[in-house]
Amino acid sequence: MRSQTRRLHAVRSILIAVACLSCAAWLAAQVQTNTSTTSHASTVQTTIERGEIVYVEGNDVVVKMEDGTLRHFSNVPESTRINVDGQELGVHDLKVGMKVQKTVTTITTPKTITTVKSVTGKVWHVTPPNSVILTLEDGTNQQFKIPKDQKFNVDGQMVDAWGLKKGMKVSATKVVEEPVVDVEHQRQLTGSMPPPPPPPPADQPIIIAVMTPVPAPAAAPAELPKTASDVPLIGLLGLASLGAAFGLSLIRRFV
């Protein structure tokens, strides 16, 4: 008994699921829906940020911005590419001293999505202003909720829910306009290699002192050359003797 009961429940569940799917497909077939999108004038805004790379280690990059602030970019994706002098470089090709620039272009486009739903049938029952049951072209009945201020076309005349009567052939169209904003960001990374290091200073001239040997003084001769006679020397000794004698005589007088 229990197994039969379980089988019955399973069969019912399958039938209900099939019925729901069939009903959904039937409802979709009875109500026609058209959707269109209208784009309006776009606005473009461009922002530029410049800086200089001051640290690179693996996928971590630190950039000094133009205003002097430091910005740390951790775990830069491997897919990131920067255009440097016409070449596409990855994060591992970056070097300290490189000038980088990020250009972000934001394109904002307002759009209007218009959804039009239409249905045609005969009024079978109406409960104004909330709902109406229509007999569709395939002979089935379907209940519809009546939106606020909804109008129905009856033989070319527009009437509201209160003007519907059983047996009237009506067509209704519901138009819904939904404004949306589409925002697109375009990013571009460019850079330039750091300037080459300054060349080494030019060789300065070196003054080389050359020592010139100084000749040693000549040795003095052992004896002076004989260039005069002894007569002047004898005269000088005689003059000295006279002076001494004169001095002794003066001393005696005073004594």
C-alpha positions as CSV (number, residue, x, y, z in Angstrom):
1,M,0.0,0.0,0.0
2,R,2.7,2.4,0.9
3,S,4.6,1.8,-2.3
4,Q,1.4,2.4,-4.3
5,T,0.8,5.6,-2.4
6,R,4.3,6.8,-3.2
7,R,3.9,5.9,-6.8
8,L,0.6,7.9,-7.0
9,H,2.3,10.9,-5.4
10,A,5.2,10.7,-7.8
11,V,2.8,10.5,-10.8
12,R,0.8,13.5,-9.5
13,S,4.0,15.5,-9.1
14,I,5.0,14.7,-12.7
15,L,1.6,15.6,-14.0
16,I,1.6,18.9,-12.1
17,A,5.0,19.8,-13.4
18,V,4.0,19.0,-17.0
19,A,0.8,21.0,-16.5
20,C,2.7,24.0,-15.2
21,L,5.1,23.9,-18.1
22,S,2.2,23.6,-20.6
23,C,0.4,26.4,-18.9
24,A,3.4,28.7,-19.0
25,A,4.0,27.9,-22.7
26,W,0.3,28.5,-23.4
27,L,0.3,31.8,-21.6
28,A,3.4,32.9,-23.4
29,A,1.8,32.0,-26.7
30,Q,-1.4,34.0,-25.9
31,V,0.3,37.2,-24.8
32,Q,2.6,38.8,-27.4
33,T,5.5,40.6,-26.0
34,N,7.9,42.9,-28.0
35,T,10.9,44.6,-26.4
36,S,12.9,47.4,-28.0
37,T,15.8,49.5,-26.7
38,T,16.4,53.2,-27.7
39,S,19.8,54.8,-27.0
40,H,20.1,58.5,-26.4
41,A,23.1,60.9,-26.6
42,S,26.1,59.7,-24.7
43,T,28.4,61.7,-22.5
44,V,32.2,61.0,-22.4
45,Q,34.4,61.9,-19.5
46,T,38.2,61.3,-19.4
47,T,40.4,61.3,-16.4
48,I,44.2,61.1,-16.4
49,E,46.5,60.0,-13.5
50,R,50.3,60.2,-13.8
51,G,53.0,59.0,-11.5
52,E,56.4,57.4,-11.2
53,I,57.2,53.9,-10.1
54,V,59.3,53.9,-7.0
55,Y,59.1,50.3,-5.9
56,V,58.5,47.0,-7.7
57,E,58.6,43.6,-6.1
58,G,56.9,40.7,-7.9
59,N,53.3,41.7,-8.4
60,D,53.4,44.6,-5.9
61,V,54.0,48.1,-7.3
62,V,54.2,51.5,-5.5
63,V,53.6,54.6,-7.6
64,K,54.3,58.2,-6.5
65,M,51.5,60.3,-7.9
66,E,51.9,63.8,-9.2
67,D,50.5,65.3,-5.9
68,G,53.3,63.5,-4.0
69,T,51.1,60.7,-2.5
70,L,52.1,57.1,-2.7
71,R,49.7,54.5,-4.1
72,H,50.3,50.8,-3.5
73,F,49.0,48.4,-6.1
74,S,49.1,44.9,-4.5
75,N,48.7,41.7,-6.5
76,V,48.7,43.3,-9.9
77,P,47.2,40.7,-12.3
78,E,49.5,38.9,-14.7
79,S,47.1,40.0,-17.6
80,T,47.8,43.7,-16.9
81,R,49.6,45.3,-19.9
82,I,51.2,48.7,-20.2
83,N,52.2,50.3,-23.4
84,V,55.7,51.6,-23.1
85,D,57.3,53.1,-26.2
86,G,55.1,50.9,-28.5
87,Q,55.7,47.7,-26.6
88,E,53.3,45.8,-24.4
89,L,54.9,45.1,-21.1
90,G,53.7,43.0,-18.1
91,V,54.0,43.6,-14.4
92,H,57.4,41.8,-14.3
93,D,58.8,44.2,-16.9
94,L,58.3,47.3,-14.8
95,K,61.3,49.2,-13.5
96,V,61.8,51.8,-10.8
97,G,61.9,55.3,-12.4
98,M,59.4,54.5,-15.1
99,K,56.8,57.2,-15.8
100,V,53.3,55.7,-16.0
101,Q,49.9,57.2,-17.0
102,K,46.4,55.8,-16.6
103,T,43.7,57.2,-18.8
104,V,40.1,56.2,-17.9
105,T,37.4,57.1,-20.4
106,T,33.8,56.8,-19.0
107,I,31.1,56.6,-21.6
108,T,27.6,57.1,-20.1
109,T,24.7,56.3,-22.4
110,P,21.1,56.7,-21.2
111,K,18.7,54.1,-22.7
112,T,15.0,53.4,-22.7
113,I,13.8,49.8,-22.8
114,T,10.2,49.7,-24.1
115,T,8.2,46.5,-23.5
116,V,4.9,46.1,-25.4
117,K,2.5,43.4,-24.4
118,S,-0.7,42.8,-26.4
119,V,-3.7,40.4,-26.1
120,T,-6.9,40.0,-28.1
121,G,-10.1,38.1,-27.0
122,K,-13.8,38.2,-26.0
123,V,-14.9,39.3,-22.6
124,W,-16.2,36.3,-20.7
125,H,-16.2,38.0,-17.3
126,V,-15.0,41.3,-15.9
127,T,-14.5,42.5,-12.3
128,P,-13.7,46.2,-12.7
129,P,-11.3,47.6,-12.1
130,N,-9.2,44.6,-11.0
131,S,-9.4,41.8,-13.5
132,V,-11.0,40.5,-16.7
133,I,-11.4,36.9,-18.1
134,L,-11.0,36.7,-21.9
135,T,-11.9,33.9,-24.2
136,L,-8.9,33.7,-26.5
137,E,-8.8,32.7,-30.2
138,D,-8.2,29.1,-29.4
139,G,-11.4,28.9,-27.2
140,T,-9.6,28.9,-23.9
141,N,-10.3,31.4,-21.1
142,Q,-7.6,33.3,-19.4
143,Q,-7.7,35.8,-16.5
144,F,-5.7,39.0,-16.7
145,K,-5.1,41.6,-14.0
146,I,-6.1,45.1,-15.2
147,P,-3.3,47.7,-14.7
148,K,-4.2,51.1,-13.4
149,D,-5.6,53.4,-16.1
150,Q,-5.5,50.5,-18.6
151,K,-7.6,51.2,-21.8
152,F,-9.2,48.6,-24.1
153,N,-9.9,49.0,-27.8
154,V,-13.5,48.0,-28.5
155,D,-14.4,48.4,-32.2
156,G,-12.0,51.3,-32.5
157,Q,-13.1,53.1,-29.3
158,M,-10.9,53.2,-26.2
159,V,-12.8,52.3,-23.0
160,D,-11.7,51.5,-19.4
161,A,-12.5,48.5,-17.3
162,W,-15.9,49.8,-16.4
163,G,-16.9,50.0,-20.0
164,L,-16.3,46.3,-20.7
165,K,-19.3,44.0,-21.2
166,K,-19.5,40.3,-21.7
167,G,-19.2,39.2,-25.3
168,M,-17.2,42.3,-26.4
169,K,-14.2,41.6,-28.6
170,V,-11.4,43.6,-27.1
171,S,-7.7,44.1,-27.6
172,A,-5.4,45.5,-25.0
173,T,-1.9,46.7,-25.2
174,K,0.4,47.5,-22.3
175,V,3.4,49.6,-22.8
176,V,6.1,49.8,-20.2
177,E,9.1,52.2,-20.6
178,E,12.0,51.6,-18.3
179,P,14.9,54.1,-18.3
180,V,18.3,52.6,-17.8
181,V,21.9,53.9,-17.9
182,D,24.7,52.0,-19.6
183,V,28.1,52.9,-18.2
184,E,31.2,51.8,-20.0
185,H,34.8,52.2,-18.7
186,Q,37.8,52.1,-21.0
187,R,41.2,52.0,-19.4
188,Q,44.5,52.5,-21.0
189,L,47.9,52.2,-19.3
190,T,50.9,53.9,-21.0
191,G,54.4,54.7,-19.7
192,S,58.0,55.5,-20.6
193,M,61.3,54.0,-19.6
194,P,63.4,55.8,-17.0
195,P,66.1,58.1,-18.4
196,P,69.5,56.5,-18.9
197,P,72.1,57.1,-16.2
198,P,74.3,60.2,-16.6
199,P,77.6,59.5,-18.4
200,P,80.7,59.2,-16.2
201,P,82.6,62.5,-15.8
202,A,85.2,63.3,-18.4
203,D,88.8,62.4,-17.6
204,Q,90.5,65.4,-15.8
205,P,94.0,66.3,-17.0
206,I,96.7,65.0,-14.6
207,I,99.8,67.2,-13.9
208,I,102.8,65.0,-13.6
209,A,105.8,66.6,-11.8
210,V,109.1,65.7,-13.4
211,M,112.0,65.9,-11.0
212,T,115.1,67.4,-12.6
213,P,118.3,66.1,-10.9
214,V,120.4,68.9,-9.3
215,P,124.1,68.5,-9.9
216,A,126.2,68.0,-6.7
217,P,128.4,71.0,-5.7
218,A,132.1,70.6,-6.7
219,A,134.5,69.7,-4.0
220,A,136.7,72.6,-2.6
221,P,140.4,72.3,-3.6
222,A,142.7,71.2,-0.8
223,E,145.0,74.3,-1.2
224,L,144.2,77.7,-2.4
225,P,146.0,78.6,-5.6
226,K,148.9,80.9,-5.1
227,T,147.8,84.0,-6.8
228,A,149.8,86.6,-4.6
229,S,153.1,87.1,-2.7
230,D,153.7,87.3,1.2
231,V,154.6,91.1,1.1
232,P,151.1,92.4,2.0
233,L,151.0,89.9,5.0
234,I,154.3,91.2,6.4
235,G,153.1,94.8,6.1
236,L,149.9,93.9,8.0
237,L,151.9,92.3,10.9
238,G,154.2,95.4,11.1
239,L,151.1,97.7,11.3
240,A,149.7,95.6,14.1
241,S,152.9,95.8,16.1
242,L,153.0,99.6,15.9
243,G,149.5,99.8,17.1
244,A,150.3,97.6,20.1
245,A,153.3,99.7,21.0
246,F,151.3,102.9,20.8
247,G,148.6,101.4,23.1
248,L,151.2,100.4,25.7
249,S,152.6,103.9,25.8
250,L,149.3,105.4,26.5
251,I,148.6,103.0,29.3
252,R,151.9,104.0,31.0
253,R,151.1,107.7,30.9
254,F,147.9,107.3,32.7
255,V,149.3,104.9,35.2
